[in-house]
Amino acid sequence: MKSRLEKLKETCIGIAGCGGLGSNCAMALARAGVGRLVIADFDTVSRENLERQYFFLDQVGRKKVEALRENIGRSNPGVIVEIHDLRLGPDEIPAIFKDCRVIIEAVDHGDMKRMIIETVSECFPEKFIVAGSGLAGYGGNNALSTRRLGNLFICGDEVSEVSEARPLMAPRVAAVAALQANQVLEIVMDDLAPARADDAWEE
């Protein structure tokens, strides 16, 4: 029988987005011992986002996927990192994430989040999705949680929206990214079963 760590090392995890959630989640999974990561993002590292994203000053201007692969390699060179420098759409998602057991949704905009979740659900009904929702501001530790809806897990408080009074800040972004990574570990290491079509989950 395989140990839990062996299961993790043999698993492929997809990450859609390499910003605050995606970069921190990827680093947590790499350090935990995941064997392969498939990461996708079209953006570049910017100075104004360094306070909450897992990049460094000398990486400003570089493609996020390339910089993140470099940082993962410095932390755990045993992780295979497959990168895709592009803007994800319904046509790209099935090909990029087909080998992934779990896909992490880690993008900023609501429309993009919805598209990723719907596309994965339609193309891969047996796969798990771990999404982030409600991570703006600071404090409110007890409001952060994980909720399961079928094969979708939602991490965050599900209500906090970005505003002038509640900007994105490193501690809360990293906390939700850690919840996402921790949920992936539970799925893989405890062999969580995908939901059946007739399973009911509390809304």
C-alpha positions as CSV (number, residue, x, y, z in Angstrom):
1,M,0.0,0.0,0.0
2,K,1.3,3.4,-0.9
3,S,2.0,5.9,1.8
4,R,0.2,9.3,1.8
5,L,3.5,11.0,0.8
6,E,4.0,8.6,-2.1
7,K,0.4,9.4,-3.3
8,L,1.3,13.1,-3.2
9,K,4.5,12.6,-5.1
10,E,2.7,10.8,-7.9
11,T,0.0,13.4,-8.2
12,C,-0.4,16.2,-10.8
13,I,-2.1,19.4,-9.6
14,G,-3.2,22.2,-11.9
15,I,-3.2,25.9,-11.0
16,A,-5.1,28.4,-13.0
17,G,-3.5,31.8,-12.2
18,C,-0.1,32.6,-10.6
19,G,-0.9,35.7,-8.6
20,G,-1.4,36.0,-4.9
21,L,-3.4,32.8,-4.5
22,G,-1.7,30.8,-7.2
23,S,1.9,31.6,-6.4
24,N,1.5,31.0,-2.7
25,C,-0.5,27.9,-3.2
26,A,2.1,26.5,-5.6
27,M,4.9,27.0,-3.2
28,A,3.0,25.4,-0.3
29,L,2.3,22.3,-2.5
30,A,5.9,22.1,-3.7
31,R,7.2,22.2,-0.2
32,A,4.6,19.6,0.9
33,G,6.0,17.2,-1.7
34,V,3.6,17.2,-4.7
35,G,5.2,15.5,-7.7
36,R,4.0,17.7,-10.6
37,L,2.4,21.1,-11.0
38,V,0.8,22.5,-14.2
39,I,0.6,26.2,-13.9
40,A,-1.0,28.7,-16.3
41,D,-0.9,32.5,-16.4
42,F,-0.4,35.2,-19.1
43,D,0.8,38.0,-16.9
44,T,4.2,39.4,-15.8
45,V,5.5,40.1,-12.3
46,S,4.9,43.7,-11.2
47,R,6.4,45.7,-8.4
48,E,3.1,46.7,-6.9
49,N,2.0,43.1,-6.4
50,L,5.1,41.9,-4.7
51,E,3.7,42.4,-1.2
52,R,1.3,39.5,-1.6
53,Q,2.7,37.4,-4.4
54,Y,5.5,34.8,-4.1
55,F,8.0,36.7,-6.3
56,F,11.0,38.9,-5.8
57,L,12.2,42.3,-6.8
58,D,14.7,41.0,-9.3
59,Q,11.9,39.1,-11.1
60,V,9.8,42.2,-11.9
61,G,9.0,42.3,-15.6
62,R,9.4,38.5,-16.1
63,K,6.6,36.2,-17.0
64,K,4.9,34.9,-13.8
65,V,5.0,31.3,-14.9
66,E,8.7,31.3,-15.6
67,A,9.5,33.2,-12.3
68,L,7.3,30.8,-10.3
69,R,8.9,27.7,-11.8
70,E,12.3,29.1,-10.8
71,N,11.1,29.8,-7.3
72,I,9.6,26.3,-7.0
73,G,12.9,24.8,-8.2
74,R,14.9,26.6,-5.6
75,S,12.5,25.3,-2.9
76,N,12.1,21.7,-4.1
77,P,14.0,20.8,-7.3
78,G,12.2,17.4,-7.4
79,V,8.9,18.9,-8.4
80,I,8.1,18.8,-12.2
81,V,6.7,22.1,-13.2
82,E,4.9,22.4,-16.5
83,I,4.2,26.1,-17.5
84,H,1.7,27.6,-19.9
85,D,2.2,31.3,-20.7
86,L,-1.3,32.2,-22.0
87,R,-4.7,33.5,-21.1
88,L,-7.0,30.6,-20.2
89,G,-10.2,30.1,-22.1
90,P,-12.7,27.2,-22.6
91,D,-10.6,25.8,-25.5
92,E,-7.3,25.8,-23.6
93,I,-8.4,24.4,-20.2
94,P,-9.2,20.8,-21.3
95,A,-5.9,20.3,-23.0
96,I,-3.7,21.9,-20.3
97,F,-5.3,20.3,-17.2
98,K,-6.3,16.9,-18.6
99,D,-3.7,15.0,-16.5
100,C,-4.4,16.9,-13.2
101,R,-6.3,15.3,-10.4
102,V,-7.2,18.6,-8.9
103,I,-7.4,22.1,-10.5
104,I,-7.0,25.1,-8.3
105,E,-8.8,28.3,-9.4
106,A,-6.6,31.2,-8.5
107,V,-7.7,34.2,-10.7
108,D,-8.9,37.6,-9.8
109,H,-12.0,38.4,-11.8
110,G,-15.4,36.9,-11.2
111,D,-16.2,36.1,-14.8
112,M,-12.9,34.3,-15.2
113,K,-13.5,32.3,-12.0
114,R,-16.9,31.3,-13.2
115,M,-15.6,30.3,-16.7
116,I,-12.8,28.1,-15.2
117,I,-15.2,26.4,-12.7
118,E,-17.8,25.7,-15.3
119,T,-15.4,24.5,-18.0
120,V,-13.6,22.1,-15.6
121,S,-17.0,20.8,-14.3
122,E,-18.3,20.2,-17.8
123,C,-15.1,18.7,-19.3
124,F,-13.9,16.8,-16.2
125,P,-16.9,16.0,-14.0
126,E,-14.7,13.5,-12.0
127,K,-12.1,16.1,-11.1
128,F,-11.9,18.3,-8.0
129,I,-11.8,22.1,-8.2
130,V,-10.5,24.2,-5.3
131,A,-11.5,27.8,-5.6
132,G,-10.9,31.0,-3.6
133,S,-13.6,33.5,-2.8
134,G,-13.6,36.3,-0.2
135,L,-10.0,37.2,0.7
136,A,-9.9,41.0,0.7
137,G,-8.8,43.1,3.7
138,Y,-7.4,41.9,7.0
139,G,-8.5,40.1,10.2
140,G,-11.6,38.0,10.4
141,N,-9.6,34.8,10.8
142,N,-12.6,32.9,12.1
143,A,-14.6,33.8,9.0
144,L,-12.2,31.9,6.7
145,S,-13.4,28.4,6.0
146,T,-13.7,25.7,3.3
147,R,-17.1,24.7,1.9
148,R,-17.8,21.7,-0.4
149,L,-20.3,21.7,-3.1
150,G,-20.0,18.4,-5.0
151,N,-16.5,18.3,-6.4
152,L,-16.0,22.1,-5.8
153,F,-14.3,23.4,-2.7
154,I,-14.6,27.1,-1.9
155,C,-12.0,28.6,0.4
156,G,-12.3,32.0,2.0
157,D,-15.1,34.0,3.6
158,E,-17.1,34.1,0.3
159,V,-18.2,37.7,0.9
160,S,-15.2,40.1,1.2
161,E,-14.8,42.1,-2.0
162,V,-11.8,44.2,-2.9
163,S,-12.3,48.0,-2.2
164,E,-10.4,51.0,-1.1
165,A,-11.2,50.1,2.5
166,R,-10.5,46.4,2.0
167,P,-7.6,46.0,-0.4
168,L,-5.8,42.7,-1.0
169,M,-3.2,42.2,1.7
170,A,-0.5,39.6,2.1
171,P,-1.7,37.8,5.3
172,R,-5.3,37.1,4.2
173,V,-4.3,36.2,0.7
174,A,-1.7,33.8,1.9
175,A,-4.1,32.3,4.5
176,V,-6.7,31.5,1.8
177,A,-3.9,30.1,-0.5
178,A,-2.9,27.9,2.4
179,L,-6.5,26.7,2.9
180,Q,-6.5,25.8,-0.8
181,A,-3.2,23.9,-0.6
182,N,-4.3,22.1,2.6
183,Q,-7.6,21.0,0.9
184,V,-5.6,19.6,-2.0
185,L,-3.5,17.6,0.5
186,E,-6.7,16.2,2.0
187,I,-8.1,15.2,-1.4
188,V,-4.9,13.4,-2.5
189,M,-3.6,11.9,0.7
190,D,-6.9,10.8,2.1
191,D,-8.2,9.6,-1.3
192,L,-11.4,11.6,-1.2
193,A,-14.0,10.2,-3.5
194,P,-15.5,12.5,-6.2
195,A,-19.2,13.3,-5.8
196,R,-21.8,11.3,-7.6
197,A,-24.4,13.1,-9.7
198,D,-27.1,12.3,-7.2
199,D,-25.1,13.4,-4.2
200,A,-26.6,16.4,-2.3
201,W,-24.5,19.1,-0.7
202,E,-25.7,21.9,1.5
203,E,-25.8,25.3,-0.2
